Amino acid sequence: MSIEIIAIGVLLIIFVLGACLPINIGVWGFLAVFIVGSLVSDLSMDEIYGAFPVELFIIIVGITYLFTIIQKSGVVDLIADYGLRSVNGNLGLVPWLMFLLALVLAGVGTYGIAVVSLLAPIALKIAHKNKISPLMMGIMIIMGMQAGSFSPLNVFGVIINGGMQSRDLEYSPALLLINCLIYFGLVAMIVYLMFGGHRYFSNRPATLGITGFPVEAIKPDGNPVIGREGGLDLYKAACLAAIVVLGILTLKFDINIGFAAIIVGSALALLAPRKQEGVLKEMPWGVIFLVTGIVTYVNVMETVGVMTYVTGLISGMDNPLLASLAVSYVGGFVSAFASTTGFLASIIPIATPLLQDPDISSINIISSIAASSSIVDLSPLSSAGALLLANVQGIKERVFFRQLLITTGIFITLGPGLAWLLFVVIGGMF
């Protein structure tokens, strides 16, 4: 058996283990680095160390450090609370409010799981109190969160844009975000209408049933959801301003976004040093470990010639349109049972020959892959779906679990096809 087949087989095993076992797949990634790189391919340790994605590590650590500080300041909670008050009791607007809140919070860099952790208890309590479908409310949160997750400030956006840039592929962070906004907004609209959300516009109760924070809900780890405290103060205002400063440093002065985030985060830390306790502990180190482990293994695969081998396979498909459709469906299927973050980290190197095809836009292809692989995060087997399951009220957990699972199956079946139609077929006409 060739080294290329072995390396690809090991990657598939990693995703299967990640789906079946509660073990970070970054562990399996680093283990595969040693087995395939050292024992099978006989790479030197210097070559293996060189496969570690230093730049991507700095970017993810910097971004998550800054936005953990911002989230810990209470600014995120204030945004959510002000948003809830803005609908003035109009139930028809509440699902869209949840979509927009999730979009904004993820768009400014809040990690997706944190967004769902914040909004799910509120949204599902409102749904229970006012007899709104909890499934619709959960889908609206996930769709908004995923639309914002491809912002240049969020981990998903960082992975996609960094991967495209490192391989000199045509890419546009702004267009990726716009495409995802269109896709997930369209899916949210379809879901809203199918569940009859528009019928609630005539219902304007005095309260949404969200008084008395903290919300009576728990996270999957058993910890209570913490309530909101205080209004806007100088430190919270500085945290909001930090997002603007980050944009100026990266766009105007062309400073690496990871180092820029560390600079801004350090300034906030100096401004309120006593508020920094626990910041590093609350960073999503599991995600950081996962991404670096998978990307390091993918870089080893590239070193031993796997990408050249896959290039030949993809080049053998005469029709790039069908090739892009196939990759989109692979993304939707794999991500439903494994890590979306890990898949996004591995797919760009593998799909590089398709992305380099001059007859089809690389931006449109990567938009289709990104949307297809993230729409399925509603799955109860994923962290986001588990959070919805943990906070649902007024319905038996096994019933809601089945609803989430069926919906995930529908998204796997239709989601990649819709993304491919929107971006590759229709988008390719312009």
N, C-alpha and C positions, 0 to 999 in steps of 0.2 A: 504494500500500500504506500502511495506517495506521501511525502511530508505535507503537501497541500491538503490532501483529503483528511489526513490525521488532524491537522490544525483546524480545519472547518468543522470536523466532527467534534473536537474538543469544545469549540465555541457553542455548538448546539447543546452539548452536554451541560455546559455552564448555565444556559438559559433554562434547561429542564430542571436542574438542581435548584436554581433560583425560584422556579415556580412551585416546586414540591417541598422544599425545606426552608424553614425560617432562618436562613443563614445568608448574610450579605454576599451577593455574587461577586463583589470585589475580592473577597477571599479566594473564590474559585479562579478569578481572573489572574491574581498574582501567583497562585499555585500553577496554573496553566502556563504562565510566563516561564517558570522554572522548568517544568516538565518538557514543554515543547521547545523552548529556547535553548535550554542547557543540555537536557538529557537526550532529546530526539534530534535537534538540529545542530548541537555542538557549538552554539554561539558563545562568545566570551562573555564574562560578567560585565565588562565595560560596554559591550553592545547591548546587553540586557538592561543595564542601568540607563543607557542612552535612550531606551524606548519609553522611559517615564515621561509623561507630558507635563513638563515643568511649567510652561506658560499657561496651559489650561488649569493647572492646579492653583497657580497664583490668582488667576481670574476668578475661579469659583470661590476660593477662600476669601478673597477680598470682597466680592459681592455679598456673600452670605454673612461675613463679619459685619459689614455696614448695615445690612438690612435686618440682622438680628438685633443690633442696637436700636434701630428705628422701631422695630416691632415691640421690643421690650419697653420702649419709652411710653407706650400707650397710644401713639398716634394712629395706629391701625384700628384700634378699638373706637377711637373718636370718629374716624371716617365712617365706620359701620353704623355707629349710633346716629350721627347726623343724617346719614342716608335714610335710615328707618323713619326718622321724624319728617323727612322731606316728602314722603308719600301721603302724609296726612290721612292715614287710615284707608286709603283706596286699595282694596285687595287686588284689583286687576293689575296694579303696578308693582306689587310686591315681588312676583317672580322675576320681573325685569330688573327691579332694584337689586336683587340678589345676583343676577347675571352681571350687572354693571359694577357692583361692589367687588365681586370676584375678579372681574376684568381689571379694574383699577388697582386692586391690591396686588395681584400677580404682575401686572404691568410695571409697577414701580419696584419690583424685585422680591416681593414676599414669596417664599417658597410655597408651592402649590398645596402641600399638605397642611401648612399653617393657615392658608386661606380657608380651606375646607374645615379645619378645626375651629376656626373663628365663626364662620357663617352657618355651618350645619346645625348647631344647637338652636340658633335663633330661627332659621328658616323652617326647620321641622317642627318647632314649637308653634310657630304661626300657622303652619299647615294643619296641625292637629286642632288648634283652637278654632279655626275657621273652616274646617272640613275641605281643605285644599289637598289635592293629591300630593303625598310626600314624594312620590316618584318624580312627578313633574318638577317639584321644587329642587330635588336633588340633582336632576339633570341640568337645570338652569345654572346651578352653582358650578357644576363640573364644566359645562360649556364655557361659561365666563372665565373660569380659572384657566382653562386650556388656551383660550384666545389670548389672554394676557401673558401666559407663560412663554410665548415666543417673542416677547419683548427683548431687546438687547440687554436689559438689566436682569433678566431672569435666567435661571440655570439652563432651561431648554434652549432659549435663544442664544446663550453663550456657547453651548455645545454645537449647535447648528452653524452659527456664524463663524466660530473658531475653526470648525472642521472644514468649512468651505474655503476660508481664507488660507489655511495652512496648505491646501492643495491647489492654490491659485485658480479656484473655480469662480465663475461669475456668481456673485451673490449680492443681496441687498437686504440688510436688516429691516429697513422700513417696509419693503414690499412683502417680506416674509410675515411681518406683523399684520399688515393690511390684509393679506390673503387669509390668514388665520382668523382675523376678525370677521371677514365675509363668510367663511366656511362655518365657523361655530355660531355666528349670529343667525345664519340661515337654518342650521339644525335646531337652534333654540326656538326660532319662530315656528318651525314645523311642529315641534313638541308642544309649544304653548297653545297653538291652535287645535292640535289633536286632543289635548286634555281639556279644552274648553276654558282656558285661562281668561279669554276675553269676556266671558259671561260674568266675571266678578267685578267688572267696572261699575255696575249698578249698585254694588254692595259697599257701603261706606260706614263701617262700624266705628264707634268712638275710640276703640282700642284694638290693637292688633294682638293683644295677649302676650306682650313682651315686657310688661312692667315687672318690677321686682327682681332686678339682677342681683346676684349672679344667676344665669340660666341653669335650670335644674337638669343638667346633663353631664355625662362623663365621656371621656375620651377612651379609645381602645386600651390604653395602658392603665386604666382605672383611676386616673387623676381627674378631679373635677375641673370643669371649665371655669376659669376665673372671671369675675365680673369686671365692669369698667369703673375706673376711678378718676375723678377730677376732670377739669376742662383743659383748654389750651393754655400752656404756660410758655415761658421763655425757652426751656429746653425742648419741648415738643415742637415749638416753632422752628428752632434750630435744626431739628431732625427733618422737618419738611423742607427747609432750605437746603439741607445737605443733598437732597436728590437733585436739585437744580445745579448746585455746585459740581456734583459728579458729572452731570451732562456737559457743563462748561469745560471742565478739565479734560474730558475725553474727546469732545468734538472740536473745541477751539484750539486747545493746546496739544492735542494728539498724544495724551498720556495714556499708557496702558490702563484699561479700565479696572483691572485687578489692583494695581498699585494706586490708582486714583481713589478707589473705594477704601483702601487701607489708610490713605492720607486723610480722607474725609472722616472715616471712622475714628481715627486717632484724635482728630480735632474734637469730635463729640465726646470722646472718652476723657479728654483733658477738661472739657467744659463741665462735665458732671462725673467725676471719677467714682463717686460712691454708687452711682447707678449702673456701674459696669459689672458688678458681681454676677457671675453666672452666665455672662454673655457667651464666652467660649464654650461653656458646657451646653448651651442651647443651640449652638450651630449644628446644622444637619451633617455631622461628620459621617454618618452612614452613607449619605448620598455622595459626599466627596470621595469616600473610600471606594464606593461602587464605581463611580465614573473613572477614577484614576486606575483602578484595577483592570477594568474592561478596556480602556484606551491603551494602557500599557501592553496588554495582550494583543490587541489589534495591531499595534505598532510592531510587535514581534512577528505577527503573521505577515505583515508587509515586508519585513526584513528577510523572511525565509521564502518569499516569492508567492505567497497566497494571492495577493492582489493581482499579480500578473496572470496567474492561473484563472482567477474569476473574470478578469478582463477578457480573456479568450472566450469564456462561456457566454458572457453577456454580448460580446461582439458577434457571437454566432447567432444571436436572435436578430433576424433581418429587420424586424419592425420595432423601433424604439418606443412606439406608443404602447405596444403590448408588453414590452419589457418593463416600462414604468408602471403599468397596471399590475403586473405580477409582483413587483417590489412593494407597491402600496398595500396589496393584500397580505403579503408576508409580514409587513409592519403591523397591520391591524391584528393579525392572528397571534404573532409572537408577543406583542405588547399586552394582549388580553390576559396572558398567563405568566408573563415575566415582567421585568422592569422596563418601562418605557424609556427611562433615562439611559439604561444600559444599551438598549436597542439603538437609540439615537446616536450614542457614542460610537457604535460599531458600524452603522449602516453607510455613512458617507465614504469611508475608505473602500468598502465593498462595492458601492454603487458608482464609484468614480468614473469608470468608462462610460456609463450611461449619462452621467452628469456632464461629461466632456463632449458628448455628441453634438455637433454643430447644428443638427437639424431640429433640435428641441431645446427649449429654454431650461437651463439648470435650475433657475429660480422656481419655475413652475413645477419641475419634478420634485425638488426638495420640499416645496410647499405641500404637494400631494402626499409625500411620504410622512412629513411631520404631522399633518392633520390626521392621516389614516392611523398612525401609531399611537396617537394621544386621545382620540375620541373614545377609545375603549376603556379609559381609566375609570369609568363608572363601575367596572366589574367589582363585585363584592370580594374578589380575591386580591384586589389592589388596596393600597393604603387609603386612598380617597373613598372608594366604595365601602371599606370597612368602617370609616368614620360616619358615613351616612347611616349604615346599619346600626352603629352603636348609639346614635342619637334619635332614631325614629320613634315616634310616639303614636299610640292609637292603632297600631297594627302589629300583629305577631311578627317576630324577627324572621322566622322561617318563611313566612309569606312574602315579606319585603325582600328577603334574600333571593327568593325565586323570581320576583319581579325584576330585581337588578340583573340577575343572571340571564333572563330572557331578553331584556333590553340590550344587554351586552352582545348577545348572539345576533340581534337585529343590526346593531351597529357594526359588528364584524362583517356581516353580509352586505350591508348597503353603504356603510361609511366610506371605505376605500374607493368604491366605484364612484360615489358622488365627488370625492376629492379629486380623483383622476379626471372626471368629466369637467369639473369646474376649472381646474388649473392647467392640465395638460392638453385637453381637447379644445375647450372654449378659450382658455387663456392663450393657447398656441395660435389662435386666429388673429391675435392683436399684436 
